[in-house]
Amino acid sequence: MHATALGLQYPKTDIFRQLFILSQCKKVLDSVNFYLILFLSATYKVRAILAQIIGLSKP
């Protein structure tokens, strides 16, 4: 109730709050993407190393 009254009085603050929340979400998503790429590249490297080891251990 109080928040809606404030929103009607100051619609700009609501927009700023939404923009702030969106920017925070974007930061989180960017960091998730970064770690996902790191994880995928790491697993790719591990797979390549494992393939080399298996290839070397084969007669």
C-alpha positions as CSV (number, residue, x, y, z in Angstrom):
1,M,0.0,0.0,0.0
2,H,2.7,2.4,1.0
3,A,4.9,1.5,-1.9
4,T,2.2,2.0,-4.4
5,A,1.4,5.5,-3.0
6,L,5.1,6.4,-3.3
7,G,5.2,5.0,-6.8
8,L,2.2,7.2,-7.8
9,Q,3.9,10.2,-6.2
10,Y,7.4,9.5,-7.7
11,P,7.1,7.3,-10.8
12,K,10.7,8.0,-11.7
13,T,12.1,6.2,-8.6
14,D,10.2,3.1,-9.6
15,I,11.8,3.2,-13.0
16,F,15.2,3.7,-11.5
17,R,14.6,0.8,-9.1
18,Q,13.6,-1.5,-12.0
19,L,16.6,-0.4,-14.0
20,F,18.8,-1.2,-10.9
21,I,17.3,-4.6,-10.5
22,L,17.7,-5.3,-14.3
23,S,21.4,-4.2,-14.1
24,Q,21.9,-6.5,-11.1
25,C,20.3,-9.4,-13.0
26,K,22.6,-8.7,-16.0
27,K,25.7,-8.7,-13.7
28,V,24.6,-12.1,-12.3
29,L,24.0,-13.5,-15.8
30,D,27.3,-12.2,-17.1
31,S,29.2,-13.8,-14.2
32,V,27.2,-17.1,-14.7
33,N,28.1,-17.0,-18.4
34,F,31.8,-16.3,-17.5
35,Y,32.0,-19.3,-15.1
36,L,30.1,-21.5,-17.6
37,I,32.6,-20.7,-20.3
38,L,35.5,-21.3,-17.9
39,F,33.9,-24.7,-16.8
40,L,33.3,-25.8,-20.4
41,S,36.9,-24.8,-21.5
42,A,38.3,-26.6,-18.5
43,T,36.2,-29.8,-19.2
44,Y,37.3,-29.6,-22.8
45,K,41.0,-29.4,-21.7
46,V,40.5,-32.3,-19.3
47,R,38.9,-34.3,-22.1
48,A,41.8,-33.5,-24.4
49,I,44.3,-34.6,-21.8
50,L,42.3,-37.8,-21.1
51,A,42.2,-38.6,-24.8
52,Q,46.0,-38.2,-25.0
53,I,46.5,-40.4,-21.9
54,I,44.1,-43.1,-23.4
55,G,45.8,-42.7,-26.7
56,L,49.3,-43.2,-25.1
57,S,48.2,-46.2,-23.0
58,K,46.8,-48.0,-26.0
59,P,49.2,-50.6,-27.5
